[in-house]
Amino acid sequence: MRTVTKAIAFCSVLCLPLCGTVLAAGPIDGEVSAVWWANDFDTKSETASTSTDAGAPGLRAEMWMFNRYGLRASQFGSDPDGSDGADYTSVDVMWRALSPTENNFLAVGLGWQQMDVDGLDEATSGARVTVEGRVSLMGMLYAYGHGSYLPSLSDTAAADPQQGEFRDLDGYEYELGVAWNAMPFMDVHAGYRVNNMSFTQEALAPLSGPPGGPILPIGGDKSGNVGVEIGGDGDCPDCSPAAIIGPNGEAESSGFYVGLGFHF
């Protein structure tokens, strides 16, 4: 699944310059960027938390038509040693509500994002709303930022069937950075970005037995019980009664990045 996700992301990012060439009948500009994201992959629950260095490369691209309508795509990774971490892939359709110049604008957009996070059986995805802006600072230097909110991500099971399901997922993403137009066709970027996913975990676990650790790598343990279902499983008469576990938690990748952007 993760390989497919990366392949889709690379195709989405790399096809944008081609789209610009095909649509050359009107004013079109854009940029393709490659970055190194020195992020930490953090997991938190009501009772436990972990943090791991997870630096990984990222790609993004954007294309603007008539200085008003845009398409942007990105793929960022979070790859800690010893686990899969996370992949974040997104595509947005943008509209510049204010656009006095190329590097002074405010845009809003709608899009789709997929989060493939360690501990999930399948990636979770959902629609998102985005706000993006740029402000010229001095000379060839400008600041930029964007924020996206994902109000509802798809439910998904845990990679280990005994660890239940993730429900009530939502997420957000934001990025703040600066860019220097070092050459007519190239920008140098530096900034800070965050990808966050929140969830409620629901699983069945024995009420009695030896103590255990977190239910999942991404958080939660038995102290987060939200309800109890009495009675064993009909297929397992010797099993203990089961508790419905429902702790809240989150998985987050955050850190600084540097990169190069190439204009077309």
PyMOL commands that set and color helices and strands:
alter all, ss='L'
color gray80, all
select helices_A, chain A and resi 2-22+161-163+222-224
alter helices_A, ss='H'
color red, helices_A
select strands_A, chain A and resi 28-45+49-53+56-65+69-78+86-101+104-117+124-138+141-153+156-157+165-183+186-206+225-229+242-245+248-263
alter strands_A, ss='S'
color yellow, strands_A
deselect
rebuild
show_as cartoon
